[in-house]
Amino acid sequence: MAMTKTTVFPDYLFRGKLEIPTEYIPAIKEDIQEAKESYSFETNFGWMTDKKRGLKGNNLKKVSYLIGNVFNQEVSKVFDLSAKRVDIIEPYLVSIAPRHSYQINIERSRWYNVCLHLQTTNKGSGLVLENFNPKRWVGPPDVADNIYQLQPKEHSLNFWPSYIPWGMSANMSMTDTILFFMTINIPNREK
């Protein structure tokens, strides 16, 4: 899988499409339905699973391992990850209902965030990254963007530094946008 590397605010954002084997997709959809019915909770934007409890479906766990392998392969081209343990932390699902969005949030105690669009349309919720540094309020307009938005695509995979505030844009489609999130950490990583 070829991913592109982009600089944002100026950090590294990795983007690509996760190649999920076709035979796994029906089983993944079953795991999503089970999560929705059995261990999710309603929110003001749709539903989500508790990230502290993890995901129960074996196929969703396989997706997290597949993402972890892609992360290790692609990010190690930029950062030296040799002889380092890469931890997959707190995988969870978020479903954004039509005409709803997911508010801006931040994960300070991790290294990278991961977002995979499991179900979406071209009008679904897209990833929004915001720059909250002091330059946000200084300087002439149109010099530098303070918001970076990625358009939704089925099975699009994105890795970005966890300290960048992020959210999901409004879902303007007629179907739920279903997203797989997790964080990546490297214990005892040198600064």
N, C-alpha and C positions, 0 to 999 in steps of 0.2 A: 504494500500500500504506500503510495507516495503522498506525503503531506507537504504542505507549503509552510514556510516560516515567514511571519510578518512581524514587524516591530510596531508596538502599540505603547505609547506614552513613556518612554521608549523601551518596552520590555518585549520578550518573545511570546508571540501567540502562534500556536501550531494548529493548523486546520487541515482537514481531509475528509475522506469518506471511509467509514468502517465497512469492510467487506464481510458481511455476515453471510455464512453459507445458507442458501435458500431453504434447505431442509430444516434449519433451526428456527426459522421465522414463525411458523405456526405454534411451536412449543413456547417460544418467547411470548407470543401473544396470549397463550394460555396462562403463563406465569403472571403477566400483567393483569389479566382478568382476575386471577386468584388474589393478587395483591390488593386490587381495588375492592373486592368483595370481603376479604378476610382480615387484612391487617393494615388498611389505610384509614385516614381520617379526613373528614370534609374540611375545606378551607374556604375563605372568601373568594378564591380564584379557581377552585376545582377540588382536587384531592391530592394527597401525598402520603408516602410511607414515612415512618419514623426513622430518621437516619441513624439514630443511636441503636436501633434493633436490627438493622441490616435487611437484606432481602432473602426470602425463603426459597424461591424457585431455583432449581439447579441450573436452568438455562440462563437465568439472569446472572447467576454466579459465573457461568462460563463467559458471559459477555464482559463481566468485570475483569476476568483474567485475560481475555483477548485484548481489552483496552490497555491493561497493564503491560502486556507484551509490546503493543504498538507504541505506547509511551516510552518504554525502555529503548526500543529500537530508534525511534525518531529523535527523542530529546537527547540521547547520548551522542548524537551527531554534533550537538552544540555544547553540552555540558559533559564533563567527564564523570560518568556514572559507574565506571569500572570498580569492582570490589565494594560497591555500596548496596545496601539493602533498600529496595524501593517498596514502600508499604502502600497498599490500597486501603483507604480508610472511608468508612461510612457511605457505602453505596445506597442510594435511595431513588425513588421514582417521584416525579411531579407531573400532574396532569393539569393543564391550563384550559379551562372551559372557553368556548367562544365568547368574545367581547370582554375578556379578562386578561390581566397581565400579572407578572410575578415581580414583587417589589425589589428594589436594589438592596443587596446585602453584601457582606464581606466575611471571609473566613481567614482570620489572622494567624491561626496557629498551624497552618499547613504550607506546603510549598507550591503546589499547582492544583487547580480545579479542573474538572473534566465535565463536559456536557456532550451527550449523545442524543440526537433526535431520533427516537424510536418510531414515532408517528407524527406526521405533520403534512401540511400542504404548503404551497408557495405563499399563502396568506396566513400561515400559522405564526406562532411566537418565535421571534429571533433573539439571539443572545445580544445583550446590550452591555458594553463595558464603559464605565465612567471614570474620568480622571478627576479626583478630588484634591489635587495638590494646589498650592498657592497660585500657580500660573493660571488657574481656572478663571480668576477674577482680574487678571492683569493683562495689559497689552491690547493692541488693536484687534477688532473682530476679524475672523477668517484667517488668522495667522496659523493657528493650530486647533484642531478639533479636540473637544473635551469629551465627546461621546463617540464610541466606535460601535457600530451595529452590524451584526452578521445576519444575512437572510436565512430563513429556515429551509433546510433540505432534508429529505428522508435519509437517515443514517449518517448525517454530517457529524463529525467528531471534532471537538475543540478542546485544546489545553491552554490555559492562561494562568499567570501567577496569581496565587490566592489573595494577595493583598490588594488587587485591583477590584474595586466595587463593581458588582455585576447584578443583572436582573434579566427579565425576559419581557420583550415588547408585547403589545396587545395581540391576542389571537383573533384575527379578523376572518378566520375561516368558519365553516359551519360544523367542524368536528374538533374534538379535543386534541391539543398538542400534548404528546406524552414524551417526557424527557427522562433520561437516565443520568444522574449526577453522582460523582464521587470526588474525593480529594486524594492527592498523592503526597506522601511525605517521605523524607529520607532521614531516619534517626541519626543524630549526631553529625549532621552535615556541616562541613566547615563553611564558615562565612566567606 
